Amino acid sequence: MLRIAVQSKGRLFEETMALLQEADIKLGSSKRTLLVQSSNFPVEVLFLRDDDIPQSVAGGVADIGIVGENEFVEKAEEADLIRRLGFSKCRLSLAIPKSEVYSGLNWFAGKKIATSYPAILKSFMAKHGVKADIHVITGSVEIAPGIGLAQAIFDIVSSGSTLVSNNLKEVEVVMQSEALLIGNKRLSAEKREILRELLFRIEAVKSAEDKKYVLMNAPTDKLKDIIEVLPGVKSPTVMPLAQEGWSSVHTVLDQKCFWEIIGKLKSLGAQGILVLPIEKMIL
């Protein structure tokens, strides 16, 4: 049985559970249960605070964990980075009151900065030779300047709306963060085998993200031109149709370039274009 530590609430919890569901890992839905075992795969999920996950994985309480990169770097625990997962993206930034005129990092010299990430901030300030007073608090860091607790903050920023609502402005991005899959360095051979199967499923889910399966009818004499504009996984599938002079073309397209390519295909004579969602891709 492989034990995976997962954040107990918040956006990272929701996106992690969605990933496990897409990987067909069936779990109970009760949020009050600390430990939940899958009914169809040899894993159990341990729900923890996000800042407890790195230590739990490093210490062997959990075998693997899904945690924000910000917490993994801050805690600096001895655990393996297995895979970047590409969701729950945010950044760690320095922010100051909107009324202040920002002149560069030296603005922070001698200032009090409130944060829940003192290790990352201390390292950043030391790298740039700035001496500031780092004040560690948990919870609502963004209110610190407004109540006179600090003159600036260092915290997670996603959309930036929380900063705006507290009359703050982002002035320096210190690091980017996303969800990471981390693992204990001393996993047994049996648990590594389960992890390999889990990674296989995750890769299949992640490979299908933002991909569309596209089918179209195309004039046979235009196939060469049509194939040249298709950035498929390998080579598109081409099959003759019952109507002479026409072929059916099947391919996979990335969402980000989908409309541009569809426009080119239409101009080359493609018709009856059918677009289907892809649930998983085994490469």
N, C-alpha and C positions, 0 to 999 in steps of 0.2 A: 504493500500500500504506500503510495506517494502522498505526502502531506504538503499542501500548497497554502501559503499564507496570503490572505487577500484583505484589502482595506474594508472595514466594516460598514462604511457609509460614504456618501459623496459621489462625485462624478467618476472617480477611478473605480469605485465599487461597481457602479452601473455598467461601465464599459468593459470591465473585467468579466462580469457575469454574462454579458452579451457575447463576449468572445468564447467563453466556455460553453454557452448554449449552442453557438454556431459550430463548435467542435464536437457537438453531440455528447457533452458531459452532462448527464442528468443529475440535478441536485434538488433538495427540498427547498421550499420558498420561505421558510421561517427565518426572519432576521434576528430573532432572539436567541437562536442556537449558536453557541460559540464554535462548534465543530460539526460539520455536515459531511456525510459520506455519499459518494456517487452511487447510484443504483445500477450503473451499467459500465463503469470504468474503474480501475483500481486506484482512485484518488480520493482524498478527503480534504475539505476546505476548512481552514482555520481562520476565523474572522478576527482581525486585530486592528488597533490604531495604526495609521500609516507609519508613524515614527518608531513603532515597535517591530516592524517587519524585518528591517536589515539585521538587527541583533538576533531575532528569532531564527532566521535562516542561517546566520553565521554560527550560532550556538547549537544548531541541530534540533531546536524545538519544531521547526518546519524544515522540510527538505528543499523546497523552492518557494519563491514568493513573487508576487507582482506588486511593484512599488514605484513611486515616482522617483525619477532620477535625482531630483532635488534632495529627497530624504536619503537616498543611497550615498550620494556624495557627502552630505552633511554628517552622516553617522560614521562613514569611513570604516565600515565593518569588513572583515575578511570573508567575502563571498564572491562567487563567480558571476560575471555578467554573461548570461546565456543568450539573450536576444533582446533587441529593441523592438517594442511592440507598435510604435507609431500612433498611439492614441493618448488622450489626456495631456495634450501638449500645452505648455505654458512657459513662462520665463521667470527668472528671479531678477528683480530690478530694484534700483534705488529710486526713491520718489521724495519730493520735497513740496512744501506748500506752493500753490499756484502764484501767490504774490511775490515769491522770491525770484530774484534774477540769478539764473544759473550760469556760472562762469567756468565750469569744468570740475574735475574731481577735487581740486584744492578747496572747493567750496565746503567740503565735508571736514576739513582739518579743524580739530577741536570741537566739532559738533557732536551732539548725542544722537545716535541712530538706534531706533527700536527694531528688533528683528527676532524671528524664531530660528534663524539660520546663522548663528554667530561664527561657526567654523568657516563656512564659505565666505562670509563677509570679511572676516579677519584675514583670510588668505588673499582675497582680492585687494584689500587696502594695503597690506604689506607689500604685495607685488608692485603697487603703484606709489609706494612711499608716502601714503597718507595716514596720519595718526588721528583716529577718531575715537569717541567714547561709545562703545557698543553696549547697548542696554538690552538684555535678553528678556523677552516676554512671550507668552503663549496666547493664542486666540487673537482677537481683533487688533492686530498690529496697526492697521490703518488709522485708528482713532488717536494714536499716541501724540501726533503733533497738535491735534485739535484740543487736547486736554492738558497740554503743556508738559507731557511726559518725555517727549523727544522733539528734536528739530527736523528729523527726517526718518524715513523707514526703509527697510530692505525686506521685500516680501514677494510672494508669488503674484504674478500678473497674468491674467488670461485675456479678457476683453478690455480691461481697463476701466470698466464702469464703477467699480468699487473706489478706485482712486478719485474719479471725477466726483462721486457723491460725497467724498470727504475733503474736497477742495485741494487735491494733491495732483502733481504732475510727474510722470515718469521721465527721468533724466539720464539714467544709465542702465543698460541691460548687461547683467553680469554673466548669466548663463541661460541656455535653453534647457528645457526639461521635457521628458515624455515618460510614459510607462515602460518599465524594464522588467524582464523576467530574470530573476537572480537565483542562484543555487548554492547549496552547501558544498564545500570543497571535498567532503568525504562521503559522498553518496555511495551506497553499495552497488554492486553490479546489477542486482535485481531492480533497484530503484532507477538506475540509469537506463535500463531497458524500458521501463514504464515512461520515463521522461522522453526517450526517443520517440515513442509512439505518440505521446502528447504533442511533441514538437512537430511531428509529421502532420497531425491534424491542424495545428495552429498555422503551419505553413500553407496548407491547403485553403484555409479560410482567408489568410492575409493575401495570398496570391490572387484571390478572386475579387478583392476590394477594388471598387471603381472600374470594374471591367464589364463589358457588355458583349454578349454573343450576337453576332450580326449575320443574317442570311439575306441573300438578294438574288434576283434574276439578272443576268448580264448578257449582252450580246457577245457571242463567242469571238467575233473578230476584234472585240475591245478588251479581251481578257488580259493580254499582256500589259496594257496601260492601267487597267484596274488593279492588277496584282502589285504593280509598282507603287501605288499609293497606300497599300495596306500594310501597316506595321504589325502584323500578326505575331503570335507567339512563335511560330516557325513559318510554315508555308500554309496559305489558305487551302481549304478543301474545295475542289472544283469537280462538279458532276454534270454530265449532259442532261438536258431536259428533253421531254418528249417532242417539244416543238423544235424543229431543226433551226440551227443558228443561235440557240440560246443555251446558257449554262447556269447552274446554281452555284453560287460562291458562299462559303461559310468561313467566318473568321472571328477573332476576338479583338475588340478595340478598347483602348483606354478612354475613360470618361472625359479626361482633360482635353483630348484631341478629337473627340467623337464628332462634334458638329462640323468642324472644319473638313474632316475626311468624308463625312456623309455628303457634304456639298460637292466635293470633287467627284464622288462616285455617281451622283445624279447627273453631273455634267458629262460624264463618260457613257451615259445611257443605262445605268443600273436602275432597275424597277423592282417594285414589290419588296422593298427593304423591310425586313422584320428584325426587331431588336428585342432581345431577351435578357433578363438578369442572370448572373452567374452566382450560384451559391458557394461552390468550392472549385478549386483548380488543382489537379495533381500534375505537377510538372516533372 
